[in-house]
Amino acid sequence: MSLLRFPHAGGLMLVAVLASCTEDSDSVAPRAQAPSARAPSFTASSGTTSKLLGRATFSDDKDPNFRIKRMTGEWNFEIKAKPAFDLAVQTIDFPKDSHSGWHSHPGPVFIQVVLGTMTFYEGDDPTCTPLKLTAPAGFLDVGTHAHIARNESGAPAQNVVTYFVPPGADLRVSEPAPGNCPF
């Protein structure tokens, strides 16, 4: 199905302007890990449940360079993909003391905290500074490095997550704990 056939779908993709692809963009290929004397310790999620609400591939049958551009008054929106992209939406429930495990993504991910409070940690932050978000709040994860989402609030939380990934790609890539956080 082509997004071009649905003129109102552009508003849904407002945040996708940050997902634009260019020739000089970071690769979506997995990063090579440095050799180690021991195997990496990947961290699985703990206590979370997720439900995939939908996933579809968007492309333009007439042009291998998929592009949507919309301008309304002062508002400008654009999304580009070469040659196509998958858009997936998922809910993730976080009971108290649960977490996502360390992971990355092959494309940008838009996270909406819709219930409770979530704490996010970035694997490339040497100080392991928490980012606490309480519903309703949003967070953009470009997916280029390991990160973890934790429910440290003592009450249930829920995220609605929108993924932009290459067609057929996994939505999540498990990663070893980067060592910058005590957990």
BAMARSE-657344 format. One line per 2 residues: number of its first residue (from 1); their letters; for each residue z negated, x, y negated of C-alpha. Coordinates in Angstrom, 1 decimal. Each point is the difference from the previous one (the first is absolute). Layout:
BAMARSE-657344
NUM	a	Z,X,Y | ... .
***
This chain:
BAMARSE-657344
1	ms	0.0,0.0,0.0 | 0.8,1.3,-3.4 .
3	ll	-2.5,-0.2,-2.8 | 3.0,-0.6,-2.3 .
5	rf	0.3,-3.5,1.3 | -3.5,-0.9,-1.3 .
7	ph	-0.1,0.4,-3.8 | -3.7,-1.0,-0.2 .
9	ag	-1.1,2.7,2.5 | 0.2,2.6,-2.7 .
11	gl	-3.2,-1.2,-1.6 | -1.8,0.5,3.4 .
13	ml	1.1,3.6,-0.1 | -1.3,1.0,-3.5 .
15	va	-2.2,2.8,1.3 | 2.9,1.4,2.0 .
17	vl	1.3,1.8,-3.1 | -2.2,2.9,1.0 .
19	as	1.7,0.0,3.4 | 3.4,1.1,-1.4 .
21	ct	1.8,2.6,2.1 | 1.9,2.9,-1.5 .
23	ed	1.5,3.1,1.4 | -3.0,2.1,-1.1 .
25	sd	-2.6,-2.4,1.5 | -2.5,1.3,2.5 .
27	sv	1.3,-0.2,3.6 | -1.4,-2.8,2.2 .
29	ap	0.2,2.4,3.0 | -3.4,0.9,1.6 .
31	ra	-1.5,3.1,-1.5 | -0.5,3.1,2.2 .
33	qa	-3.6,0.8,0.8 | -1.3,3.5,-0.2 .
35	ps	-0.6,1.6,3.4 | -3.5,-0.3,1.1 .
37	ar	-2.2,1.5,2.8 | -1.0,-3.6,1.0 .
39	ap	1.9,-3.3,0.0 | -0.4,-2.1,-3.1 .
41	sf	-2.7,-2.7,0.2 | 1.7,-3.3,-1.0 .
43	ta	-2.2,-2.8,-1.3 | 0.6,-3.5,1.3 .
45	ss	-0.9,-3.0,-2.0 | -3.4,-1.5,0.8 .
47	gt	-0.8,-3.7,-0.1 | 3.1,-1.2,-1.9 .
49	ts	2.4,-2.7,1.0 | 3.5,-0.5,-1.4 .
51	kl	2.6,-2.6,0.1 | 3.7,0.7,-0.8 .
53	lg	1.2,-2.9,-2.2 | 3.6,1.0,0.0 .
55	ra	2.5,2.9,-0.1 | 3.6,0.1,-0.9 .
57	tf	2.7,2.5,-0.8 | 1.7,-0.3,-3.4 .
59	sd	3.4,1.4,-0.6 | 3.3,-0.6,-1.9 .
61	dk	2.9,-0.5,2.4 | 2.4,1.0,-2.7 .
63	dp	-1.6,3.2,-1.2 | -2.0,2.6,2.0 .
65	nf	-2.1,0.7,-3.2 | -2.2,-3.1,-0.1 .
67	ri	-1.0,-0.8,-3.6 | -1.5,-3.0,-1.7 .
69	kr	-0.4,0.0,-3.8 | -1.5,-2.8,-2.1 .
71	mt	-0.7,-0.1,-3.7 | -1.8,-2.8,-1.7 .
73	ge	-0.9,0.5,-3.6 | -2.2,3.1,-0.2 .
75	wn	-0.6,0.0,3.8 | 2.2,2.3,2.1 .
77	fe	0.0,0.2,3.8 | 2.0,2.2,2.4 .
79	ik	-0.2,0.9,3.6 | 2.3,2.4,1.8 .
81	ak	0.3,1.0,3.6 | 2.6,2.1,1.9 .
83	pa	1.2,-1.6,2.2 | -2.6,-2.8,0.5 .
85	fd	-3.7,-0.6,0.4 | -2.5,-2.1,2.0 .
87	la	-2.5,-2.1,-1.9 | -3.1,-0.9,2.1 .
89	vq	-3.0,-2.0,-1.0 | -3.3,0.1,1.9 .
91	ti	-3.6,-1.2,-0.4 | -2.7,2.4,1.1 .
93	df	-3.6,-1.3,0.5 | -2.8,2.5,-0.6 .
95	pk	-3.4,-1.1,1.4 | -3.0,1.9,-1.5 .
97	ds	0.0,3.7,0.9 | 3.6,0.0,1.3 .
99	hs	2.8,2.4,-1.1 | 3.7,0.6,0.4 .
101	gw	-0.2,3.5,1.4 | 1.8,2.9,-1.7 .
103	hs	3.7,-0.8,-0.3 | 3.1,0.2,-2.1 .
105	hp	3.2,-2.0,-0.4 | 3.8,0.7,-0.1 .
107	gp	0.4,-1.8,-3.3 | -2.0,-1.6,-2.8 .
109	vf	-2.6,-2.6,0.8 | -1.4,-2.6,-2.4 .
111	iq	-3.6,-1.0,0.9 | -1.6,-3.1,-1.4 .
113	vv	-3.8,-0.4,0.6 | -0.2,-3.8,0.3 .
115	lg	-3.6,-0.3,1.3 | -3.1,2.2,-0.5 .
117	tm	-0.1,3.6,-1.0 | 1.9,2.9,1.6 .
119	tf	-0.4,3.8,-0.5 | 3.0,2.3,0.2 .
121	ye	-0.1,3.8,0.5 | 3.0,2.4,-0.4 .
123	gd	0.5,2.9,2.4 | 1.3,2.2,-2.8 .
125	dp	-3.1,-0.5,-2.2 | -2.3,3.0,0.5 .
127	tc	-3.0,-1.9,-1.4 | 0.5,-3.1,2.2 .
129	tp	-0.5,-2.2,-3.0 | -0.2,-3.7,1.1 .
131	lk	2.3,-2.6,-1.6 | -1.9,-3.4,0.2 .
133	lt	2.0,-3.1,-0.5 | -1.4,-3.6,-0.1 .
135	ap	2.2,-3.0,0.5 | 2.3,-0.8,-1.7 .
137	ag	1.3,3.5,-0.4 | 3.1,2.0,0.9 .
139	fl	0.6,3.6,1.1 | 3.3,1.9,0.5 .
141	dv	0.1,2.5,2.8 | 3.1,2.1,-0.1 .
143	gt	-0.6,1.0,3.6 | 0.6,3.7,-0.3 .
145	ha	-3.4,1.3,1.2 | -2.9,-1.1,2.2 .
147	hi	-2.4,-2.6,-1.3 | -2.6,-2.4,1.3 .
149	ar	-1.1,-3.5,-0.9 | -3.7,-0.8,0.7 .
151	ne	-2.2,-3.1,-0.4 | -3.2,1.5,-1.2 .
153	sg	-1.2,-3.2,-1.7 | -2.0,-1.7,2.7 .
155	ap	2.1,-3.2,-0.2 | 3.4,-1.0,1.4 .
157	aq	3.2,1.1,-1.9 | 3.7,-0.6,0.4 .
159	nv	3.1,1.7,-1.2 | 3.6,-1.3,-0.3 .
161	vt	2.3,2.9,0.4 | 3.7,0.3,-0.8 .
163	yf	1.9,2.8,1.5 | 3.4,1.5,-1.1 .
165	vp	1.3,2.2,2.8 | 3.2,1.2,1.6 .
167	pg	1.6,-2.6,2.3 | -1.9,0.0,3.4 .
169	ad	-2.6,2.6,-1.1 | -3.6,-0.3,1.0 .
171	lr	-2.1,-1.5,-2.8 | -2.9,2.5,0.6 .
173	vs	-0.2,3.6,1.1 | -3.3,1.1,1.5 .
175	ep	-1.3,3.2,-1.6 | -2.8,2.5,0.8 .
177	ap	-3.0,-0.1,-2.2 | 0.9,2.4,-2.9 .
179	gn	-3.5,1.4,-0.2 | -0.7,-0.8,-3.7 .
181	cp	-2.3,-2.8,0.7 | -3.3,0.0,2.1 .
183	f	1.3,-2.8,2.3 .
***
